[in-house]
Amino acid sequence: MCRHRSTRMMRMALTLMNNKFMKYILYICAAALLTTACNEETKQTKETKPSVDTVNVFTLKDTSISKKVELPAELNPYEQSVLLAKVQGYVKDMKVDIGDHVRKGQVLAIIDAPEMQTNLASYQTALHSAKAKYLTDRDLYERMLRASEAKTPGIVAPVDLVRSRNQLTEDSAAYEAAKQTVQSYKDVTGYLVIQAPYDGIVTERKADRGSFVGNGQPLLVVQNNSMLRLRIAVPEIYTAVELPQKNAQFKVDAYPGQLFTATLARKSGSIDPATRTEQWEFIYTNKDNLLKAGSFAYLVLNMQRQGSSFVVPSTAIVSNQERKFVIRVKDGTAEWVDVRQGLSTEKGIEVFGTLQAGDTIVTRASDERKQGSTAYWKKQ
């Protein structure tokens, strides 16, 4: 009997435990369903709520533009002359060679042309003959003129006086022509002696003693290298900027560890359509002929834009097939503003357009950000 009673109590206990377990299971399921429903509601709330686009912007300010540019240049002689043989003949003497320093007026070469001496002698003889005839006719005319002024009838016929005067005029013209011929031939014979046009150095020798030279054949090249012209082709974008100082430093391959200073002398004043550059010329005083004409050089220009400019980071400029622009924030909306680029500096890129100081510009612009769009504009 005790066993039956014990069995019945165990069954009741199991029933009660099963009821509690089921309640616990139901409670867990209800909590899970409630949590899932809340999550779904939260997710739906997040999906329906619009997100805010945050865009970095900055304020445009006036900036002074300065930039250091290194450009290739070339050293040229201050003066250079190609000495030619203007008459035909043989080189009688060549007194200099390449590398020789010469003084102005120094005889460099002598050309021998015997036929020219013969022709000069012939022209001088013709000059003496024309002079004698002119003097004779002048004496005759003066005698006849004095006789006619004596008013003695029949001594000199008027027609003879006129004929004598005409003959004198003709002989006078022939005499002047002969003098001019002799003088011009003397000038030509002066070309037989080649002289230095200025102080300089002989850089080329193109003929030797005994060589036959003709009209216009080069004999020597003389350069004045006491000063050198440093010529540089400046790109068009830099032609409007100013140099705070007229001096600029340059270096050459022959002296890689040394800097030299040249002074801006002149600008060409026009743009070469082939290269889109303007030629600037600097002058370098070549002490002791240290540098050589024809050398390649590297010139450093410290450029500065007059007045103030606007500089923006490169990421603020958008370039596509149609236009180049920056995005300005005006009244809370995006606005495309067309610009032109200027100098590129360490601070950014110079731009020109309908911009003003104080404008708000998008830092990282893109053509995907359309005009009139809005965002949360965050100033940096």
C-alpha positions in Angstrom: 0.0 0.0 0.0 2.8 2.2 0.8 4.3 1.4 -2.6 1.1 2.5 -4.4 1.0 5.7 -2.4 4.6 6.5 -3.3 4.0 5.8 -7.0 1.0 8.2 -7.0 3.0 10.9 -5.4 5.8 10.6 -7.9 3.3 10.9 -10.7 1.9 14.1 -9.3 5.3 15.5 -8.8 6.2 14.7 -12.5 3.0 16.3 -13.6 3.7 19.5 -11.7 7.3 19.5 -13.1 6.0 19.1 -16.6 3.6 21.9 -16.2 6.3 24.3 -14.9 8.7 23.2 -17.7 6.0 23.9 -20.3 5.3 27.3 -18.8 9.1 28.0 -18.9 9.2 27.0 -22.6 6.2 29.1 -23.4 7.8 32.1 -21.6 11.0 31.7 -23.6 9.1 31.5 -26.9 7.0 34.6 -26.0 10.2 36.6 -25.1 11.8 35.5 -28.4 8.8 36.5 -30.4 8.7 39.8 -28.7 12.4 40.5 -29.2 12.1 39.5 -32.9 9.1 41.9 -33.4 11.0 44.7 -31.7 14.0 44.1 -33.9 11.9 44.1 -37.0 10.2 47.3 -35.9 13.6 48.9 -35.2 15.0 47.7 -38.5 12.0 49.1 -40.4 12.3 52.4 -38.5 16.0 52.7 -39.5 15.2 51.8 -43.1 12.5 54.4 -43.4 14.5 57.2 -41.7 16.7 59.0 -44.4 20.5 59.1 -43.9 22.4 62.5 -43.8 25.3 63.0 -46.3 28.3 64.7 -44.6 30.6 66.7 -47.0 33.8 68.5 -46.0 34.0 72.1 -47.2 36.4 75.0 -46.7 36.3 78.8 -46.9 38.0 80.4 -49.9 40.7 83.0 -48.9 42.9 85.5 -50.7 46.4 84.1 -51.1 49.7 85.5 -52.4 51.1 83.1 -55.0 54.8 82.3 -55.2 56.5 79.4 -56.8 60.1 78.2 -57.5 60.6 76.7 -61.0 63.7 75.1 -62.5 63.8 75.4 -66.3 66.5 74.4 -68.8 68.5 77.2 -70.4 71.4 77.7 -72.7 74.5 79.9 -72.5 75.3 81.9 -75.6 78.1 84.3 -76.4 77.4 87.9 -75.9 78.7 88.6 -79.4 79.6 86.2 -82.2 81.0 87.0 -85.7 81.7 84.7 -88.6 84.5 86.3 -90.6 84.1 85.7 -94.3 86.3 86.0 -97.4 84.4 88.6 -99.4 86.8 88.4 -102.4 88.4 85.5 -104.2 92.0 84.7 -103.5 94.5 82.5 -101.6 95.1 82.7 -97.9 98.5 84.3 -97.6 98.8 84.1 -93.9 96.7 82.8 -91.0 97.9 84.4 -87.8 95.5 82.8 -85.2 94.1 79.5 -84.3 91.2 78.2 -82.1 91.5 79.2 -78.5 93.5 82.4 -79.2 92.5 85.5 -77.4 92.4 88.5 -79.8 92.0 92.3 -79.5 89.8 94.6 -81.5 91.5 95.5 -84.8 94.1 92.8 -84.6 95.0 91.2 -88.0 93.8 87.6 -88.1 94.4 86.6 -91.7 95.7 88.0 -95.0 94.3 87.0 -98.4 96.4 87.4 -101.6 94.6 88.4 -104.8 97.2 89.7 -107.4 94.6 90.4 -110.0 92.9 92.9 -107.7 96.2 94.8 -107.3 96.5 94.9 -111.1 93.0 96.2 -111.5 93.6 98.8 -108.8 96.7 100.0 -110.6 94.7 100.3 -113.8 91.9 102.2 -112.2 94.4 104.6 -110.6 95.9 105.3 -114.0 92.5 106.1 -115.4 92.0 108.4 -112.5 95.2 110.3 -113.3 94.2 110.6 -116.9 90.7 111.9 -116.1 92.2 114.4 -113.6 94.6 115.8 -116.2 91.9 116.2 -118.8 89.6 117.9 -116.3 92.3 120.3 -115.2 93.1 121.2 -118.9 89.5 121.8 -119.8 89.0 123.9 -116.7 92.0 126.1 -117.5 90.8 126.6 -121.1 87.3 127.5 -119.9 88.6 130.0 -117.4 90.8 131.7 -120.0 87.9 132.0 -122.5 85.7 133.3 -119.7 88.1 136.1 -118.8 88.5 137.0 -122.4 84.8 137.3 -122.9 84.4 139.5 -119.9 87.0 141.9 -121.4 84.3 143.0 -123.8 86.6 143.0 -126.7 84.5 142.3 -129.8 85.4 139.1 -131.8 87.9 137.7 -129.3 85.7 134.8 -128.1 82.6 133.6 -129.9 79.7 132.9 -127.6 79.3 129.4 -129.0 82.9 128.5 -128.2 82.4 129.6 -124.6 79.3 127.3 -124.2 81.1 124.4 -125.9 84.1 124.8 -123.5 81.8 125.0 -120.4 80.0 121.8 -121.5 83.3 120.0 -122.0 84.4 121.0 -118.6 81.2 119.7 -117.0 81.6 116.3 -118.8 85.3 116.0 -117.8 84.5 116.9 -114.2 81.8 114.1 -114.0 84.3 111.6 -115.5 86.9 112.6 -113.0 84.5 112.2 -110.1 83.5 108.8 -111.4 87.1 107.7 -111.7 87.8 108.8 -108.1 84.7 106.8 -106.8 85.9 103.7 -108.7 89.4 103.8 -107.2 88.0 104.4 -103.7 85.5 101.5 -104.0 88.3 99.2 -105.2 90.5 100.3 -102.3 87.7 99.4 -100.0 87.4 96.0 -101.6 91.1 95.4 -101.3 90.7 96.2 -97.6 88.8 92.9 -97.4 92.0 91.1 -98.1 93.0 91.8 -94.5 90.8 90.1 -91.9 90.7 91.9 -88.5 89.1 91.2 -85.2 85.8 93.1 -84.7 86.1 93.2 -80.9 88.0 91.6 -78.0 87.3 88.0 -77.9 88.4 84.4 -78.6 88.8 82.4 -81.8 86.4 79.4 -81.5 86.6 78.1 -85.1 89.1 78.1 -87.9 87.9 77.0 -91.3 90.8 77.7 -93.6 94.6 77.2 -93.7 97.5 79.0 -95.4 97.4 78.5 -99.1 93.7 77.6 -99.3 91.7 79.1 -102.1 88.7 81.0 -100.7 85.8 82.5 -102.5 83.1 85.0 -102.0 81.3 84.4 -98.7 83.4 81.5 -97.5 83.8 81.4 -93.7 87.4 81.7 -92.4 87.2 82.2 -88.7 84.6 82.5 -85.9 85.2 85.0 -83.1 83.2 85.1 -79.9 83.0 87.7 -77.1 82.6 85.6 -74.0 83.4 88.2 -71.4 79.7 88.2 -70.8 77.2 85.4 -71.7 73.6 85.5 -72.7 71.6 82.9 -70.7 68.5 82.3 -72.8 65.5 80.4 -71.4 62.1 79.4 -73.0 59.5 80.3 -70.4 56.1 78.5 -70.7 53.2 80.7 -71.5 51.6 80.1 -68.1 54.5 81.8 -66.3 54.9 84.8 -68.6 52.6 87.0 -66.6 54.2 86.5 -63.3 56.9 88.7 -61.8 60.3 88.0 -60.4 60.7 89.7 -57.0 64.4 90.0 -57.8 66.0 90.4 -61.2 68.7 88.0 -60.3 68.4 84.2 -60.7 70.7 81.4 -59.9 71.7 78.6 -62.3 74.0 75.6 -62.4 75.8 73.8 -65.2 77.0 70.2 -65.6 80.6 71.2 -65.6 80.4 72.6 -62.0 77.6 70.5 -60.4 78.3 71.7 -56.9 78.4 75.5 -57.7 75.7 78.0 -58.2 76.1 81.0 -60.5 74.0 84.3 -60.6 72.6 86.0 -63.8 70.6 89.1 -64.2 67.4 89.4 -66.2 68.1 91.8 -69.1 65.2 91.5 -71.6 62.2 89.5 -72.7 61.2 88.8 -76.3 57.7 90.2 -75.8 56.0 87.5 -77.9 54.9 83.9 -77.7 56.5 81.4 -80.1 53.5 79.6 -81.6 55.5 76.4 -82.1 56.5 76.0 -78.5 54.0 78.3 -76.7 56.9 79.9 -74.8 58.5 83.4 -74.5 62.2 83.8 -74.6 63.8 85.5 -71.6 67.5 86.6 -71.6 69.7 86.9 -68.6 73.2 88.3 -68.6 76.1 86.6 -66.8 79.5 88.3 -66.3 81.9 85.5 -67.2 84.9 86.3 -65.0 88.1 84.5 -66.1 86.0 82.8 -68.9 85.0 80.1 -66.4 81.9 79.1 -68.2 81.7 78.2 -71.9 79.2 79.4 -74.5 77.0 76.6 -75.7 76.8 75.0 -72.2 73.4 73.6 -71.0 72.2 75.2 -67.8 69.4 74.8 -65.2 67.9 78.2 -64.1 65.8 78.5 -61.0 63.1 81.2 -61.1 61.4 82.5 -58.0 58.1 83.6 -59.4 55.4 85.6 -57.7 51.9 86.6 -58.9 51.0 90.3 -58.5 48.0 90.8 -56.3 46.0 88.1 -54.5 44.7 84.8 -55.9 42.6 81.9 -54.9 44.2 78.5 -54.2 42.2 75.3 -53.8 43.3 71.7 -53.3 43.5 69.5 -56.5 40.6 67.4 -55.2 38.3 70.4 -55.3 38.6 70.7 -59.1 36.5 68.6 -61.3 37.4 68.1 -64.9 35.3 66.3 -67.5 34.8 66.4 -71.2 32.6 69.4 -71.1 33.9 71.7 -68.4 36.3 72.3 -65.4 34.6 73.5 -62.2 34.5 73.7 -58.5 31.5 73.1 -56.3 30.4 76.1 -54.2 27.8 75.9 -51.4 25.4 78.7 -51.8 22.2 79.0 -49.6 22.8 75.4 -48.5 22.8 73.9 -52.0 25.6 72.9 -54.4 26.5 75.1 -57.3 29.0 74.4 -60.1 31.4 77.3 -60.9 33.6 77.1 -64.0 37.2 77.9 -63.3 40.6 78.1 -65.2 43.7 76.7 -63.6 46.8 78.9 -62.9 50.0 78.0 -61.1 50.4 74.8 -59.2 52.0 75.4 -55.8 52.7 73.5 -52.7 49.5 74.9 -51.2 47.3 73.8 -54.1 46.3 75.0 -57.5 45.5 78.6 -58.4 42.1 79.0 -60.0 40.3 81.9 -61.7 36.5 82.2 -62.0 33.5 84.0 -60.6 34.7 83.4 -57.1 34.9 85.7 -54.1 36.8 85.5 -50.8 34.6 83.8 -48.2 32.9 81.4 -50.6 32.4 77.9 -49.3 34.0 75.3 -51.5 33.6 71.5 -51.4 37.0 69.9 -50.6 36.5 66.6 -52.5 34.3 67.5 -55.5 32.7 65.1 -58.0 30.4 65.6 -61.0 28.1 63.1 -59.3 27.2 65.8 -56.8 24.6 67.6 -58.9 23.7 71.3 -58.8 21.0 72.1 -56.2 21.8 69.0 -54.1 21.9 69.3 -50.3 24.1 67.8 -47.6 25.5 68.4 -44.2 28.3 70.8 -45.1 31.1 70.3 -42.6 33.7 73.0 -42.5 37.3 71.9 -41.9 
